[in-house]
Amino acid sequence: MIDANSQFFAILTNVGMAKQANADALGIPWKLTEMGVGDANPGGLADPPNPIPSAAQNKLLNEWRRKPLNQLRVDPVNPAVIIAEQIIPADEGGKWIREIGLYDADGDLVAVANCAPSFKPLLSQGSGRTQVVRMNFVVSNTGNITLKIDPAVVLATREYVDSRILDELSRLDIKQSVRAATTANIALSGLQVVDGVSLNAGDRVLVKNQAVAKDNGPYVVAAGAWARAKDADSNVKVTPNMTLAVEVGATQADTIWQLVTDGAIVVGVTPLVFKDITDGLARLFSPIFVGSPMAPTPAQFDTSKLLATAEFVKRSGVEFSGFTSNSADLALTAAHVGGLHSFSNAGQLTATLPPSASIAQGATVTLACAGAGGLRVVGAGTDVVYTSTGVTGPILMALGDTAEFIRLQDQWRLIGGTVALRYAAVMSGPNFLTQPQFDSSLRLATTEFVQRGLGNLRAETAVSSSTTLGANAIGQLIVGGGSTPFTTTLPLASSVPGGSQIHFMATNPVSTWIVQRQGADILDNYAGGTYIVIGLGDSAVFESNGVGTWRLIGGSASLRKCDDFAASLLANGHQKLPTGLIIQWGQGLAMPNDGNDGASAGVDTYITFPRAFPNACASVVATHFGHKANLSVIARNISTTRFTAETPDPNGAQSVRYLAIGY
């Protein structure tokens, strides 16, 4: 049985150790070719024991598959470890994998391993998968082991493919860009500043100015010693014409450097010399120009792929090509296209748009009226001026108006500016008519509609069983009524905007109706708590702060929670009223008096009110409760906090109840 104490490992067999020793001694290549897997269960047991690899093995206990290796390599971290790998496709399996064997070209079992049991399903079982079986084993010397696999084996792991792709990319002359480049000899260790750039661990740096040129090349920054970049750390990856671009730096930003060392290069031995080739390149893809490059300005209204100069852009109306201020009538020309032209005069002025025949399709002209006299816009010759709705005729502009015109065919059409709103449906259509009362569509609301709707709730919803309200309950009246108790849960306060309100009203019949918070929300009802009970005829208004609190801000239910109606409904209790009047009740003991002057026969015993009257106690009425008939009780020594009760009965203290009124 497999448990936490089970051990899994790989070892060379006696045959494997002998062949390894022979290869080391004689320098004879030793070729590993195949991998076998088995279930270690020749007896077909339901729960076979965990197999223990033995050096004496010459076969697996119960091998069910043997195929050529897909990969054989030395561990890049530990050169004494060989990694052998085989891939089992999805259409093979239906068995357990508990033991793994490695075979050489002679068919001998040279290494054996056990592994945690893994069932390899068949695709036909409905849970097919491609499974990678990997064996890592230690050898004394990997130098004489032939690390070569059959190229006819077409399956490969993603890790292997990614590794090969990175290896091939690293051999290209165009390398990944570096963050910065050196300008002088530096120590190749630690985090430092290069060309004004504060380097971080993992940054790529082009080292090109070392006193010993063999140390030049791309490096990766580290807190300790720097290592050469992975794409430039071996001879096959560093070749003449290797090129790197620099990303940032005070002097080296956006430069491109090329390795100009010729001939065979041995990394760490051959001096490496780099040359700045930035100025020698006229790149066609994403070129970056410096200085003040110039180009011919294309003809006005040109639509080809010629470069657009600043002059062309200005003239084309991407932004206003110019501005004119006019105080007299003006016939605009092609030179005015793309510009903003203002007209100002105490009397009405006329602006004639450019002749359409000389203007390209889509060209625009923008006009502004800055004079109290207004502006009249007309077409030149037979040109027609259209509004955005197709109405023809002069366009009249008032003080503060703007208008944008576009040339289409032999016409100028109004397409923008404040004047266009005069003809737009958004201003003159049904959107700006006052909608019927209680309309809840997406049409615009006029001030008339808003004034008419102030104070109204948008809907009413009846509830008679437990439910959780959503955000759509905002602005509604929730009417509760039911013969059995039920609970209504408020929406999360954070799910609705601050200021959102929900109204509640209890109708007949109603049993116990509880309105409670949701989750960890706070129900701020003046007295605290997580819920309130709404009784028959009660109303309540809750408001969300939009964060995590619902506040009880109105309705008859709020009266029970406010200080003006504060009450304590106990045996010794009180009721406060908004006028300031306070009614208190309770019980205590009346002491016998001496029968002469009304004074107590003993020490006065006071009865304390449940709460002190703020100003005065106006009256106290005390009565005996018990078995004695016609026993009078006298209230004396009345203050805002207490009084004494006395009785003529000489037989000791008697129980009394009292009612006190004050303010």
C-alpha positions as CSV (number, residue, x, y, z in Angstrom):
1,M,0.0,0.0,0.0
2,I,1.2,3.5,-0.8
3,D,1.3,6.0,2.1
4,A,3.3,8.9,3.4
5,N,6.2,6.6,4.2
6,S,6.5,5.2,0.7
7,Q,9.8,5.9,-1.1
8,F,10.3,6.4,-4.9
9,F,13.7,6.4,-6.6
10,A,15.7,5.4,-9.7
11,I,18.9,3.3,-9.7
12,L,21.3,1.8,-12.3
13,T,21.0,-2.0,-12.5
14,N,24.1,-4.1,-12.1
15,V,24.2,-4.4,-15.9
16,G,23.9,-0.6,-16.2
17,M,26.7,0.0,-13.7
18,A,28.9,-2.4,-15.5
19,K,28.2,-0.8,-18.9
20,Q,28.8,2.7,-17.4
21,A,32.1,1.6,-16.0
22,N,33.1,0.0,-19.3
23,A,32.2,3.2,-21.2
24,D,34.2,5.4,-18.8
25,A,37.2,3.2,-18.9
26,L,37.4,2.5,-22.6
27,G,35.7,5.6,-23.9
28,I,33.1,3.5,-25.7
29,P,29.9,5.3,-26.5
30,W,26.9,4.0,-24.6
31,K,23.5,4.5,-26.2
32,L,20.2,4.6,-24.3
33,T,17.3,3.9,-26.6
34,E,14.0,2.8,-25.0
35,M,11.8,3.1,-21.9
36,G,9.5,0.5,-20.6
37,V,6.6,0.9,-18.1
38,G,4.8,-1.7,-16.1
39,D,2.1,-2.1,-13.4
40,A,4.4,-4.3,-11.1
41,N,1.3,-6.5,-10.6
42,P,1.9,-9.9,-12.4
43,G,-0.6,-11.5,-10.1
44,G,-3.4,-9.2,-10.8
45,L,-3.9,-8.1,-7.2
46,A,-6.4,-5.5,-6.3
47,D,-3.9,-3.6,-4.2
48,P,-0.4,-4.7,-5.1
49,P,2.6,-3.8,-3.0
50,N,4.8,-0.9,-4.0
51,P,7.7,-2.3,-6.1
52,I,11.2,-1.6,-4.8
53,P,13.9,-1.1,-7.5
54,S,16.7,-3.7,-7.3
55,A,20.1,-3.5,-9.0
56,A,19.8,-7.2,-9.7
57,Q,16.8,-6.7,-11.9
58,N,17.1,-7.6,-15.6
59,K,13.4,-6.9,-16.4
60,L,10.4,-5.2,-15.0
61,L,7.9,-7.1,-12.8
62,N,5.1,-6.8,-15.3
63,E,6.0,-4.6,-18.3
64,W,3.1,-3.6,-20.6
65,R,4.7,-1.0,-22.8
66,R,8.2,-0.4,-24.3
67,K,8.8,2.3,-26.8
68,P,11.7,4.5,-28.0
69,L,12.7,7.6,-25.9
70,N,11.2,11.0,-26.9
71,Q,14.0,12.9,-25.1
72,L,17.3,12.2,-23.5
73,R,19.3,15.0,-22.0
74,V,21.6,16.1,-19.2
75,D,20.0,18.0,-16.4
76,P,21.0,21.7,-16.9
77,V,21.1,22.1,-13.1
78,N,23.1,18.9,-12.2
79,P,25.4,17.6,-14.9
80,A,25.6,14.2,-13.1
81,V,21.9,13.6,-13.7
82,I,20.5,12.2,-16.9
83,I,16.8,12.9,-17.8
84,A,15.0,10.3,-20.0
85,E,11.5,11.0,-21.2
86,Q,8.8,9.1,-23.0
87,I,5.3,10.3,-24.1
88,I,2.4,7.8,-24.0
89,P,-0.3,9.0,-26.4
90,A,-4.0,9.2,-25.5
91,D,-5.0,6.0,-27.4
92,E,-2.6,3.8,-25.4
93,G,-3.1,2.6,-21.8
94,G,-5.9,1.2,-19.8
95,K,-3.3,0.1,-17.2
96,W,-1.5,1.3,-14.1
97,I,2.1,2.7,-14.1
98,R,4.1,1.7,-11.0
99,E,7.5,0.8,-12.5
100,I,9.8,2.3,-15.1
101,G,12.7,0.8,-16.9
102,L,15.4,2.2,-19.2
103,Y,17.0,0.0,-21.9
104,D,20.1,0.5,-24.0
105,A,20.8,-0.3,-27.7
106,D,21.5,-4.0,-26.7
107,G,18.1,-4.4,-25.1
108,D,19.5,-4.6,-21.6
109,L,17.7,-3.1,-18.6
110,V,20.2,-0.6,-17.4
111,A,18.1,1.6,-15.0
112,V,15.0,0.9,-13.0
113,A,12.6,3.1,-11.0
114,N,9.4,2.9,-9.1
115,C,6.8,5.7,-9.0
116,A,3.6,6.7,-7.3
117,P,0.8,4.6,-9.0
118,S,-0.8,6.4,-11.9
119,F,-3.6,5.0,-14.1
120,K,-3.2,5.7,-17.8
121,P,-6.7,5.7,-19.3
122,L,-7.6,4.9,-22.8
123,L,-9.2,7.6,-24.9
124,S,-12.2,5.2,-25.4
125,Q,-12.7,5.3,-21.6
126,G,-13.8,8.9,-21.9
127,S,-10.8,10.3,-19.9
128,G,-8.0,10.0,-22.4
129,R,-4.8,12.0,-21.9
130,T,-1.3,12.2,-23.2
131,Q,1.0,11.2,-20.4
132,V,4.7,12.1,-20.0
133,V,6.9,9.6,-18.1
134,R,10.2,11.0,-17.0
135,M,13.1,9.2,-15.2
136,N,16.0,11.1,-13.6
137,F,19.0,9.0,-12.6
138,V,22.5,9.7,-11.4
139,V,25.6,8.5,-13.4
140,S,29.3,8.9,-12.7
141,N,30.1,10.5,-16.0
142,T,27.8,11.7,-18.8
143,G,30.6,12.2,-21.3
144,N,30.4,8.7,-22.9
145,I,26.6,8.5,-22.9
146,T,25.2,9.2,-26.4
147,L,22.4,11.8,-25.9
148,K,20.6,11.2,-29.1
149,I,17.1,10.0,-29.9
150,D,15.5,8.6,-33.0
151,P,14.2,11.5,-35.1
152,A,11.3,9.3,-36.3
153,V,9.8,9.7,-32.8
154,V,7.4,12.6,-33.5
155,L,5.9,13.2,-30.1
156,A,7.4,15.9,-27.9
157,T,6.5,17.7,-24.7
158,R,5.6,21.4,-24.8
159,E,8.6,22.0,-22.5
160,Y,10.9,20.4,-25.1
161,V,9.4,22.4,-28.0
162,D,9.6,25.7,-26.0
163,S,13.2,24.9,-25.1
164,R,14.1,24.2,-28.7
165,I,12.4,27.3,-30.0
166,L,14.2,29.5,-27.5
167,D,17.5,27.8,-28.4
168,E,16.9,28.5,-32.1
169,L,15.8,32.1,-31.5
170,S,18.9,32.7,-29.4
171,R,21.0,31.9,-32.5
172,L,19.5,34.8,-34.5
173,D,21.7,37.9,-35.0
174,I,18.8,40.2,-34.0
175,K,18.7,39.9,-30.2
176,Q,16.1,41.0,-27.6
177,S,16.5,44.7,-26.8
178,V,18.5,45.7,-23.7
179,R,17.3,48.2,-21.1
180,A,20.5,50.2,-21.0
181,A,24.1,50.2,-22.5
182,T,27.3,51.0,-20.7
183,T,29.4,54.1,-21.5
184,A,32.6,53.1,-19.6
185,N,34.2,50.1,-17.9
186,I,32.1,48.8,-15.0
187,A,32.1,46.1,-12.4
188,L,30.0,43.2,-13.6
189,S,28.1,42.8,-10.3
190,G,25.5,44.4,-8.1
191,L,22.6,46.8,-8.8
192,Q,24.0,50.1,-10.1
193,V,23.3,53.1,-12.3
194,V,24.3,52.8,-16.0
195,D,23.9,55.8,-18.4
196,G,21.6,57.4,-15.9
197,V,19.4,54.3,-15.5
198,S,18.9,52.7,-12.1
199,L,19.1,49.0,-12.9
200,N,16.9,46.3,-11.4
201,A,17.6,42.6,-11.0
202,G,16.7,40.9,-14.3
203,D,17.3,43.9,-16.5
204,R,19.3,43.3,-19.7
205,V,22.4,45.5,-20.2
206,L,24.7,45.8,-23.2
207,V,28.3,45.8,-21.8
208,K,30.5,47.3,-24.6
209,N,33.2,49.4,-22.9
210,Q,35.1,46.9,-20.8
211,A,38.9,47.4,-20.5
212,V,39.1,43.7,-21.3
213,A,37.0,43.4,-24.4
214,K,36.4,39.7,-24.0
215,D,34.0,40.6,-21.2
216,N,31.8,42.6,-23.5
217,G,28.3,41.4,-24.5
218,P,24.7,41.3,-23.2
219,Y,24.4,40.6,-19.5
220,V,21.5,40.2,-17.0
221,V,21.7,42.3,-13.9
222,A,21.7,40.6,-10.5
223,A,22.4,41.6,-6.9
224,G,25.5,39.5,-7.1
225,A,27.6,38.6,-10.1
226,W,26.1,39.3,-13.5
227,A,25.6,36.4,-15.9
228,R,25.6,36.6,-19.7
229,A,22.2,36.8,-21.2
230,K,20.7,33.5,-22.3
231,D,20.6,34.4,-25.9
232,A,24.3,35.3,-25.9
233,D,26.0,32.9,-23.5
234,S,27.5,30.4,-26.0
235,N,29.6,30.4,-29.1
236,V,26.7,29.4,-31.4
237,K,24.6,32.3,-30.1
238,V,27.3,35.0,-30.5
239,T,28.2,35.6,-34.1
240,P,29.4,38.6,-36.2
241,N,26.7,41.2,-36.9
242,M,24.8,40.4,-33.6
243,T,22.5,43.4,-33.2
244,L,20.9,44.9,-30.1
245,A,18.6,48.0,-29.6
246,V,18.8,50.1,-26.4
247,E,15.6,51.1,-24.7
248,V,16.5,54.0,-22.4
249,G,19.5,56.0,-21.1
250,A,20.8,59.5,-20.9
251,T,23.0,59.1,-24.0
252,Q,22.3,55.7,-25.4
253,A,18.5,55.6,-25.5
254,D,17.0,54.4,-28.8
255,T,20.5,53.5,-30.3
256,I,21.3,50.3,-32.2
257,W,24.6,48.5,-31.7
258,Q,26.1,45.8,-33.9
259,L,28.9,43.3,-33.1
260,V,31.7,44.0,-35.7
261,T,34.1,41.3,-34.5
262,D,34.8,39.0,-37.5
263,G,35.7,35.3,-37.6
264,A,35.0,32.5,-35.2
265,I,34.1,33.8,-31.7
266,V,34.7,32.0,-28.4
267,V,32.6,33.6,-25.7
268,G,34.8,34.8,-22.8
269,V,37.9,34.5,-24.9
270,T,37.5,36.5,-28.1
271,P,37.4,40.4,-27.7
272,L,34.0,41.7,-28.7
273,V,33.7,45.1,-30.3
274,F,30.3,46.9,-30.8
275,K,29.5,49.8,-33.2
276,D,26.7,52.3,-33.1
277,I,24.8,51.9,-36.4
278,T,21.8,54.0,-35.5
279,D,22.6,56.8,-37.9
280,G,23.5,54.4,-40.7
281,L,20.0,53.0,-40.9
282,A,17.0,54.4,-42.8
283,R,14.4,52.0,-41.4
284,L,11.2,51.6,-43.4
285,F,9.2,50.0,-40.5
286,S,8.2,52.5,-37.8
287,P,11.0,55.0,-38.5
288,I,11.9,57.6,-35.9
289,F,13.1,60.9,-37.3
290,V,15.2,63.5,-35.3
291,G,15.7,67.1,-36.0
292,S,13.3,68.9,-38.4
293,P,12.7,66.6,-41.3
294,M,10.6,68.0,-44.2
295,A,8.6,66.6,-47.1
296,P,6.7,68.1,-50.0
297,T,3.2,69.2,-49.2
298,P,0.6,67.2,-51.2
299,A,-2.0,69.1,-53.2
300,Q,-5.0,70.3,-51.3
301,F,-7.7,67.5,-50.9
302,D,-5.1,64.8,-52.0
303,T,-6.4,61.3,-50.9
304,S,-3.3,59.3,-51.8
305,K,-0.8,57.7,-49.5
306,L,1.7,60.6,-49.7
307,L,3.1,61.8,-46.4
308,A,0.9,64.5,-44.8
309,T,2.9,67.5,-43.7
310,A,1.8,69.9,-41.0
311,E,0.7,72.4,-43.7
312,F,-1.5,69.7,-45.4
313,V,-3.1,68.7,-42.1
314,K,-3.8,72.3,-41.1
315,R,-5.3,73.0,-44.5
316,S,-7.5,69.8,-44.4
317,G,-9.5,70.6,-41.3
318,V,-8.1,67.9,-39.0
319,E,-7.8,71.0,-36.8
320,F,-8.8,74.5,-37.9
321,S,-6.4,75.6,-40.6
322,G,-6.8,79.2,-39.6
323,F,-9.0,81.9,-38.1
324,T,-10.4,85.1,-39.5
325,S,-12.4,87.8,-37.9
326,N,-14.7,89.7,-40.2
327,S,-16.8,92.8,-39.8
328,A,-18.2,93.0,-43.4
329,D,-19.8,90.7,-45.9
330,L,-17.4,88.1,-47.2
331,A,-17.3,85.6,-50.1
332,L,-15.3,82.6,-48.8
333,T,-12.8,80.8,-51.1
334,A,-10.9,77.5,-51.0
335,A,-8.3,79.2,-48.8
336,H,-11.0,79.4,-46.1
337,V,-11.7,75.6,-46.1
338,G,-10.9,74.0,-42.8
339,G,-10.8,77.3,-40.9
340,L,-13.0,79.0,-38.3
341,H,-14.4,82.3,-39.4
342,S,-16.1,84.8,-37.1
343,F,-18.5,87.6,-38.2
344,S,-19.4,90.5,-36.0
345,N,-21.4,93.7,-36.8
346,A,-24.3,95.6,-35.4
347,G,-26.1,95.0,-38.6
348,Q,-26.7,91.7,-40.4
349,L,-23.8,90.3,-42.4
350,T,-23.7,87.8,-45.3
351,A,-21.2,85.0,-45.6
352,T,-21.1,83.3,-49.0
353,L,-19.7,79.7,-48.9
354,P,-16.9,78.8,-51.4
355,P,-18.0,77.6,-54.8
356,S,-18.6,73.9,-54.6
357,A,-17.0,73.2,-58.0
358,S,-13.5,74.2,-56.6
359,I,-13.9,72.3,-53.3
360,A,-13.2,68.6,-52.6
361,Q,-16.0,66.3,-51.4
362,G,-16.1,66.3,-47.6
363,A,-14.4,69.6,-47.1
364,T,-15.7,71.7,-44.2
365,V,-16.1,75.3,-43.2
366,T,-17.0,76.5,-39.7
367,L,-18.6,79.9,-39.0
368,A,-19.3,81.8,-35.8
369,C,-21.7,84.7,-35.3
370,A,-20.2,87.2,-32.8
371,G,-22.4,90.3,-33.7
372,A,-25.8,91.4,-32.5
373,G,-26.9,91.9,-36.1
374,G,-26.7,88.2,-36.9
375,L,-25.3,86.4,-39.9
376,R,-26.9,85.1,-43.1
377,V,-25.2,82.2,-44.8
378,V,-25.8,81.5,-48.5
379,G,-24.3,79.5,-51.4
380,A,-22.2,80.8,-54.2
381,G,-23.9,81.0,-57.7
382,T,-26.2,78.0,-58.1
383,D,-24.9,76.2,-55.0
384,V,-27.7,75.2,-52.6
385,V,-27.4,75.3,-48.8
386,Y,-29.3,72.6,-47.0
387,T,-30.1,72.2,-43.3
388,S,-29.5,68.8,-41.7
389,T,-33.1,67.9,-42.4
390,G,-32.9,68.8,-46.1
391,V,-34.6,72.2,-46.0
392,T,-33.0,74.6,-48.5
393,G,-32.4,78.3,-48.2
394,P,-30.2,80.7,-46.4
395,I,-29.2,79.8,-42.8
396,L,-29.8,82.5,-40.3
397,M,-27.4,82.7,-37.3
398,A,-27.9,84.7,-34.1
399,L,-25.4,86.1,-31.7
400,G,-23.4,83.2,-30.1
401,D,-24.4,80.7,-32.8
402,T,-21.9,78.4,-34.6
403,A,-22.4,76.4,-37.8
404,E,-20.3,73.7,-39.6
405,F,-20.9,73.1,-43.3
406,I,-19.7,70.1,-45.4
407,R,-19.4,70.1,-49.2
408,L,-21.5,67.3,-50.8
409,Q,-22.0,67.2,-54.5
410,D,-23.0,70.7,-55.6
411,Q,-24.4,71.6,-52.2
412,W,-23.3,72.7,-48.7
413,R,-25.0,70.9,-45.9
414,L,-25.3,72.0,-42.3
415,I,-23.9,69.2,-40.1
416,G,-22.8,70.8,-36.8
417,G,-22.7,73.7,-34.5
418,T,-25.5,75.2,-32.3
419,V,-27.6,76.1,-35.4
420,A,-27.9,72.4,-36.3
421,L,-29.8,71.8,-33.0
422,R,-32.6,74.0,-34.4
423,Y,-33.4,71.3,-37.0
424,A,-32.5,68.2,-35.0
425,A,-35.2,65.8,-33.7
426,V,-33.6,65.9,-30.2
427,M,-34.7,69.5,-29.8
428,S,-37.9,69.7,-31.9
429,G,-39.3,66.1,-32.0
430,P,-41.3,64.1,-29.4
431,N,-38.3,63.8,-27.1
432,F,-38.9,67.4,-26.0
433,L,-42.7,67.1,-25.6
434,T,-44.0,66.6,-22.1
435,Q,-44.7,62.9,-21.7
436,P,-47.9,61.5,-20.1
437,Q,-47.9,61.5,-16.3
438,F,-46.3,58.4,-14.8
439,D,-44.5,57.6,-18.1
440,S,-41.4,55.5,-17.2
441,S,-39.7,55.2,-20.6
442,L,-36.3,56.5,-21.6
443,R,-37.6,59.7,-23.2
444,L,-36.3,63.0,-22.0
445,A,-38.2,64.6,-19.1
446,T,-39.2,68.2,-19.4
447,T,-39.3,70.5,-16.4
448,E,-43.2,70.2,-16.6
449,F,-42.9,66.5,-16.3
450,V,-40.5,66.7,-13.4
451,Q,-42.6,69.2,-11.5
452,R,-45.7,67.0,-12.0
453,G,-44.0,63.9,-10.8
454,L,-42.4,65.4,-7.6
455,G,-43.3,63.4,-4.5
456,N,-44.7,60.4,-6.4
457,L,-43.5,56.9,-6.0
458,R,-42.8,55.0,-9.2
459,A,-44.6,51.8,-8.4
460,E,-46.3,49.6,-5.8
461,T,-45.5,46.0,-5.0
462,A,-47.4,43.7,-2.6
463,V,-45.7,41.1,-0.5
464,S,-47.2,38.4,1.7
465,S,-44.3,36.0,2.1
466,S,-40.6,36.2,2.9
467,T,-38.5,37.7,0.1
468,T,-35.3,39.6,-0.6
469,L,-35.7,42.9,-2.4
470,G,-33.4,43.9,-5.3
471,A,-32.3,47.3,-6.6
472,N,-35.6,47.5,-8.6
473,A,-37.4,48.1,-5.3
474,I,-35.9,51.6,-5.1
475,G,-38.6,54.3,-5.3
476,Q,-41.4,51.8,-4.7
477,L,-44.0,51.3,-2.0
478,I,-43.8,47.8,-0.6
479,V,-47.2,46.8,0.8
480,G,-47.2,43.9,3.2
481,G,-50.1,41.8,4.2
482,G,-50.4,38.2,5.2
483,S,-51.9,35.9,7.8
484,T,-48.6,34.2,8.8
485,P,-45.3,35.9,9.8
486,F,-42.9,36.8,7.0
487,T,-39.6,38.7,6.5
488,T,-38.6,41.2,3.9
489,T,-34.8,41.6,3.4
490,L,-33.5,44.9,2.2
491,P,-31.1,45.0,-0.8
492,L,-27.4,45.5,0.0
493,A,-26.9,49.1,0.8
494,S,-23.8,49.2,-1.4
495,S,-25.8,47.9,-4.4
496,V,-27.8,51.1,-4.8
497,P,-26.8,54.8,-4.9
498,G,-26.7,56.9,-1.8
499,G,-30.1,58.6,-1.1
500,S,-32.1,55.7,-2.6
501,Q,-35.3,55.1,-0.7
502,I,-37.8,52.3,-0.2
503,H,-41.3,52.8,1.4
504,F,-43.2,50.2,3.4
505,M,-46.8,50.0,4.6
506,A,-48.6,47.2,6.4
507,T,-52.3,46.5,5.5
508,N,-55.0,44.3,6.9
509,P,-54.6,41.4,7.4
510,V,-51.1,41.4,8.7
511,S,-49.3,39.0,11.1
512,T,-45.7,39.7,12.2
513,W,-43.9,41.5,9.4
514,I,-40.1,41.9,9.9
515,V,-38.0,44.2,7.7
516,Q,-34.3,43.3,8.1
517,R,-30.8,44.1,6.8
518,Q,-28.9,42.0,4.3
519,G,-25.4,40.6,5.1
520,A,-23.3,42.8,7.4
521,D,-25.2,46.0,6.5
522,I,-26.0,48.3,9.4
523,L,-29.7,49.1,10.1
524,D,-29.5,52.5,11.7
525,N,-32.9,53.0,13.3
526,Y,-31.9,55.3,16.1
527,A,-32.0,52.5,18.6
528,G,-29.8,50.1,16.8
529,G,-30.5,46.6,15.8
530,T,-30.7,44.5,12.7
531,Y,-34.4,44.6,12.0
532,I,-37.7,46.4,12.8
533,V,-41.2,45.0,13.1
534,I,-44.0,46.8,11.1
535,G,-47.4,46.5,12.6
536,L,-50.9,46.9,11.1
537,G,-51.3,50.4,9.7
538,D,-47.6,51.2,10.2
539,S,-45.4,52.8,7.5
540,A,-41.6,53.1,7.2
541,V,-39.2,54.8,4.9
542,F,-35.6,53.4,4.6
543,E,-32.7,55.4,2.9
544,S,-29.4,53.9,1.8
545,N,-26.1,55.8,2.2
546,G,-24.7,53.8,-0.7
547,V,-22.0,52.1,1.4
548,G,-23.3,49.8,4.1
549,T,-26.0,51.4,6.0
550,W,-29.8,51.7,5.7
551,R,-31.4,54.4,7.8
552,L,-35.1,54.5,9.0
553,I,-35.9,58.1,8.2
554,G,-39.7,58.3,8.2
555,G,-43.1,56.6,8.6
556,S,-45.0,55.8,11.8
557,A,-42.6,52.9,12.6
558,S,-39.8,55.5,13.1
559,L,-41.8,57.1,16.0
560,R,-41.1,54.1,18.2
561,K,-37.4,54.6,17.6
562,C,-37.1,58.4,18.1
563,D,-36.4,60.1,21.4
564,D,-39.6,62.2,21.4
565,F,-41.6,58.9,21.8
566,A,-39.0,57.1,24.0
567,A,-40.6,54.5,26.2
568,S,-39.7,51.7,28.6
569,L,-42.6,49.2,28.8
570,L,-41.5,47.4,32.0
571,A,-43.1,47.1,35.4
572,N,-41.4,50.3,36.3
573,G,-41.5,52.2,33.1
574,H,-42.2,55.5,31.3
575,Q,-43.6,57.0,28.2
576,K,-42.3,60.3,26.7
577,L,-44.4,62.5,24.4
578,P,-43.3,65.1,21.9
579,T,-44.8,67.9,24.0
580,G,-42.4,67.2,26.8
581,L,-45.0,65.5,29.0
582,I,-43.7,62.3,30.6
583,I,-45.9,59.6,32.2
584,Q,-44.2,57.2,34.6
585,W,-45.5,54.2,36.5
586,G,-44.2,51.6,38.9
587,Q,-44.5,50.0,42.3
588,G,-42.9,50.2,45.8
589,L,-43.7,50.2,49.5
590,A,-45.8,52.6,51.5
591,M,-44.6,53.1,55.1
592,P,-47.0,53.6,58.1
593,N,-47.2,57.2,59.5
594,D,-47.5,58.2,63.2
595,G,-51.2,59.1,62.8
596,N,-50.7,62.7,63.9
597,D,-49.0,65.0,61.5
598,G,-48.7,62.6,58.5
599,A,-45.0,62.0,59.1
600,S,-43.7,58.5,58.7
601,A,-43.5,56.5,61.9
602,G,-40.0,55.5,61.0
603,V,-37.3,56.5,58.5
604,D,-38.7,57.8,55.1
605,T,-38.4,55.1,52.4
606,Y,-38.3,56.7,48.9
607,I,-39.6,55.3,45.7
608,T,-37.4,56.4,42.7
609,F,-38.9,57.2,39.3
610,P,-37.6,55.1,36.4
611,R,-36.3,58.3,34.8
612,A,-35.9,61.8,36.3
613,F,-38.3,64.5,35.2
614,P,-36.3,67.2,33.5
615,N,-38.3,70.1,35.1
616,A,-40.9,69.0,37.6
617,C,-43.2,66.2,38.7
618,A,-46.8,67.6,38.5
619,S,-48.7,64.8,40.2
620,V,-48.3,61.4,41.8
621,V,-51.2,59.1,42.4
622,A,-50.5,56.0,44.5
623,T,-52.9,53.1,45.3
624,H,-52.5,50.0,47.4
625,F,-52.6,46.7,45.8
626,G,-53.2,43.6,48.0
627,H,-55.9,42.2,50.3
628,K,-56.7,45.2,52.4
629,A,-59.8,47.2,51.4
630,N,-60.1,51.0,51.7
631,L,-56.5,51.5,52.5
632,S,-55.5,55.1,51.6
633,V,-52.0,56.0,50.4
634,I,-50.5,59.4,50.7
635,A,-47.7,60.6,48.3
636,R,-45.2,63.0,50.0
637,N,-41.8,64.5,49.5
638,I,-42.3,64.6,45.7
639,S,-39.2,65.7,43.7
640,T,-38.1,65.3,40.0
641,T,-36.5,61.9,40.9
642,R,-38.5,60.3,43.8
643,F,-41.3,60.5,46.4
644,T,-42.4,58.7,49.6
645,A,-45.7,56.8,50.0
646,E,-47.4,56.5,53.5
647,T,-50.4,54.7,54.8
648,P,-52.3,55.0,58.1
649,D,-52.1,51.2,58.5
650,P,-49.8,50.6,61.6
651,N,-49.2,47.1,60.6
652,G,-46.0,47.7,58.5
653,A,-45.2,48.6,55.0
654,Q,-47.8,48.0,52.3
655,S,-47.3,47.4,48.5
656,V,-48.4,50.2,46.3
657,R,-48.6,51.1,42.6
658,Y,-48.3,54.7,41.3
659,L,-48.8,56.8,38.3
660,A,-46.7,60.0,38.0
661,I,-47.0,62.8,35.4
662,G,-44.4,65.5,34.9
663,Y,-42.4,67.4,32.3
